[in-house]
């Protein structure tokens, strides 16, 4: 699936906190706010969900855990038990949870 990572997307006019909170001479390098166009398969999946007319919280599906674990094995040779895969509300929350799990105060 081809992606165009060279496409420049103007975000100053998109109500973006990342691009409108700081002075023009600051280059914000945020963890989870990418400046790439969303891939079409994700847009298609979101559109399907929106057509149902109900948007809410979902439980993590077993199939998702299995796919993530298989991907870790395929890409990095990491044997990850699917039960270790948990959902977080965002990247920074995930970092916080991980730090609390393995670090002491």
N, C-alpha and C positions, 0 to 999 in steps of 0.2 A: 504494500500500500504506500504510494508515494506521498511525501509531505514536503512542502516548500518552506524550509526554515529560513530562507533568504527574504521572504516577503515581509516588508515593513508595515506594521499596522499602527496607525495613529491612534493612541489611546488618550491623549490629552482632552479630547472632546467626548469621551465615553463615560463620564462620571466615575472615573477610576480613582480610588483613594491613592493607589500606588503612584500614579502619575500627576496627581493634582494636589497632594498634601505637602510637597517639598518645593523649594525654589528651583528654577529652571536649570541651574548649574549642578544640581544633585542628580546622580544616576541611581535610582532605587533598585537594589538587587534583592528582591523579595524571594522567599523560599517557594511559595506555592502560587504566585500570581504570574503565570507565564505570559509572554507576549506573542504567542503563536496562535494561529487560527485553530479552533477546535476541529479535530478530524471528523470527516463526514460520518463514519460509523457511529461515533458518539452522538452527533447531532440527530442521526436517524433514530437511535435508541431513545433519546430524550423525547423526540417528537412522538414516538409510539406511546410512551408513558403519558405525555401530556394529552394525547387524544382520549385517554381513559377518563380524564376530567378530575381525577383525584390525585393529589400529590401529598405524600406524608412520609413518615419514617417507616423503614422496613427492617426486618430482621436480616442478619447476615445469612446468606444461603450457603448450604454445604458445598454446592457446586463451585461457588466463588472461592471458598477456602481451598478446594482441591485444585482449581486452576492456578491460583497464586502459588501454592506449594510446588506444583509441577513446573511452573515458570522459573521459580528459584532454582530448581534442580537443573533444568535445561540451560539456563543462562549462566549460572554461577557454580553449579555442582554442589549446591547446598541442599541437604536432605532436611526438609522442614515438614514437621507433622502438620497436616491441615488444621488440627485443633489449636495449634499455636497462632493461627491467623485470626486476628480480631479487627473489628471495625472501629475506626476513630472518626470524630467529626472533622478532622483536618490534620494537616501535617504537623503544625506546631503543637496541637494537643497530643499527637502521637509521640513527638519528641519529649514532651513533658511526662507522659506516662512511662516511656522507656527509661528516662532518667530517674524517675522515682523507683522504678523496679530494680535498677542495678546500682544505684548510687546511695550513699548515706548522706544525711544532712551536713 
